[in-house]
Every structure is written in structure tokens, then in C-alpha cells.
Amino acid sequence: MHHQTLSWSRLTREERDSRLLSLGVKQETLEAIRSKAPRDRILEAARVALTIDEEPNSDLIEYIAGYAPRSAVYHQFRSMKDLFECLGTRQVPSFAQSLPPTVNSRQSALDLISVIPARIESIAVHVEDVGSGRQVNVWQKVNGGMRMVVLNRCVNRLTFLTGVMLYAGEGTKSLESTRVELANSNPGILRLYIRFMEELGFPIVKLRARFQIHSLEEELEARSLWMKELGLTPSSSSSLC
């Protein structure tokens, strides 16, 4: 079981304790943990957190220990890895759940399961079937919340490799940007990338395009051109001067 605690930061300590009690943590356990020295307090809280969440984040551990979020774990330990190593051996969650076989056996198809990494930025990647072999939910648990995306399980191999190479050359590289973007002025290149995104499972109506112009007088012409070239709708495009 995985618990998201992002919204807990807006709760009072009493309300957070009420949530913990509802998850099965006893009041006497909380009191015993919070009576210890800071480092032992975090260690004991982490042990309890592992009984209710196989991959607890630092927020949950700190709430059990009676601290505010982001105020204790990294004062006592270099990282979450360091904290868990101090606890001894623990079972590492499997990156992929039991998945059904893919429904597509085309020779030109690629099963995305074969290329999804087990970890990204030292955080475990989880994969769950959501479409009887047709789609998967790929997610990571980060402090307080999750990153997740639903992808088609099987994609055209050539389209996938083309999209990956385009992204490697001219795509965004930071997870903090919250966007997956490609910058290019060649319509053919952009069409290939749009085909790649659709192959992954993103409908074109959800894609957004930004074009750069040097004068507002060029906006109408530029918008019309790119809508025609890329098959976009008026709501899918915006300009930058």
C-alpha cells in the first residue's frame, strides 16, 4: 500500500495524528517514539512507516515522529537511503508488478516494459497494468506525492527510437520543468515527434504548441501556418514574442 501525504502539510498536528491512527498506528506507539532522542525518534518512526507503506517518504516518517514536514529526516541522515541502511535489510519494492503478456505480437512492435528503467533519480519506478496488456501506469513516489503517466504498452519500434533520438537532441532534460518539450522549426521533425507522442498514448488534442514571433502582426499568419502543418486546433497553439 502506498500513501500520498502531500496534502497533509496543510493539516494541524492533531489532524495528522488522526490520519495516522486511521492507518493503524496506535497512540501509545506515537507517544513512545516521540519520547526518544531525535535520531532514534526518526529511526523508530521509519520502522513503523514501513509497516503501513512499503516505500514511505520522509514526510510520513516525520509525521509519525511528531515533526513538521522536511524538518528532521535530513537533519539526522544524509538521505533516505542512508536512513533505511541504518535500519538494516529491508525488502526493496519490485519495479514491475505481475503484468499480463502484451496483446501485440507484431515484429515491428516494442514492449515498453523492456525499456523502462528500474529507478530514475535514485527513486524506484513502479509499473502496473491498467489495460489488460494494452496500457501501463508508470509511477514514482516522491516526497508527499507521485509522478505518474499512463502509456501504451506496445509501440512501433522505429517511431519510438526516432522520438527518443529527437528528444535526446532537442528536448527538455529537467524533471523540474514539468513539461516534455521539443524545440525545432522544421515541420517534418515536429510531425515525427507528434507521431511519437501519439504512439505513446497522448492524443494530439492534449498537445500544446508554442511558436516564437518577432511582431504581434505575425501572429495570425504564424498560427495559421503551424495549425496547417501540424494538424493543431486554435486552442493548442500560443505565441511568444
C-alpha positions, 0 to 999 in steps of 0.5 A, spaced: 500 500 500 502 506 498 500 513 501 500 520 498 501 525 504 502 531 500 496 534 502 497 533 509 502 539 510 496 543 510 493 539 516 494 541 524 498 536 528 492 533 531 489 532 524 495 528 522 495 524 528 488 522 526 490 520 519 495 516 522 491 512 527 486 511 521 492 507 518 493 503 524 498 506 528 496 506 535 497 512 540 501 509 545 506 507 539 506 515 537 507 517 544 513 512 545 517 514 539 516 521 540 519 520 547 526 518 544 532 522 542 531 525 535 535 520 531 532 514 534 525 518 534 526 518 526 529 511 526 523 508 530 518 512 526 521 509 519 520 502 522 513 503 523 512 507 516 514 501 513 509 497 516 503 501 513 507 503 506 512 499 503 516 505 500 514 511 505 517 518 504 520 522 509 514 526 510 510 520 513 516 518 517 516 525 520 509 525 521 509 519 525 515 522 529 511 528 531 515 533 526 513 538 521 514 536 514 522 536 511 524 538 518 528 532 521 529 526 516 535 530 513 537 533 519 539 526 522 541 522 515 544 524 509 538 521 505 533 516 505 537 511 503 542 512 508 536 512 513 533 505 511 541 502 511 541 504 518 535 500 519 538 494 516 535 489 510 529 491 508 525 488 502 526 493 496 519 494 492 519 490 485 519 495 479 514 491 475 508 488 478 505 481 475 503 484 468 499 480 463 503 478 456 502 484 451 496 483 446 501 485 440 505 480 437 507 484 431 515 484 429 515 491 428 512 492 435 516 494 442 514 492 449 515 498 453 516 494 459 523 492 456 525 499 456 523 502 462 528 503 467 528 500 474 529 507 478 530 514 475 533 519 480 535 514 485 527 513 486 524 506 484 519 506 478 513 502 479 509 499 473 502 496 473 497 494 468 491 498 467 489 495 460 489 488 460 496 488 456 494 494 452 496 500 457 501 501 463 501 506 469 508 508 470 509 511 477 514 514 482 513 516 489 516 522 491 516 526 497 508 527 499 506 525 492 507 521 485 509 522 478 505 518 474 503 517 466 499 512 463 502 509 456 501 504 451 504 498 452 506 496 445 509 501 440 512 501 433 519 500 434 522 505 429 517 511 431 519 510 438 527 510 437 526 516 432 522 520 438 527 518 443 533 520 438 529 527 437 528 528 444 535 526 446 537 532 441 532 537 442 528 536 448 527 538 455 532 534 460 529 537 467 524 533 471 523 540 474 520 543 468 514 539 468 513 539 461 516 534 455 518 539 450 521 539 443 524 545 440 525 545 432 522 549 426 522 544 421 515 541 420 517 534 418 521 533 425 515 536 429 510 531 425 515 525 427 515 527 434 507 528 434 507 521 431 511 519 437 507 522 442 501 519 439 504 512 439 505 513 446 498 514 448 497 522 448 492 524 443 494 530 439 488 534 442 492 534 449 498 537 445 500 544 446 504 548 441 508 554 442 511 558 436 516 564 437 514 571 433 518 577 432 511 582 431 504 581 434 502 582 426 505 575 425 501 572 429 495 570 425 499 568 419 504 564 424 498 560 427 495 559 421 501 556 418 503 551 424 495 549 425 496 547 417 502 543 418 501 540 424 494 538 424 493 543 431 486 546 433 486 554 435 486 552 442 493 548 442 497 553 439 500 560 443 505 565 441 511 568 444 514 574 442 
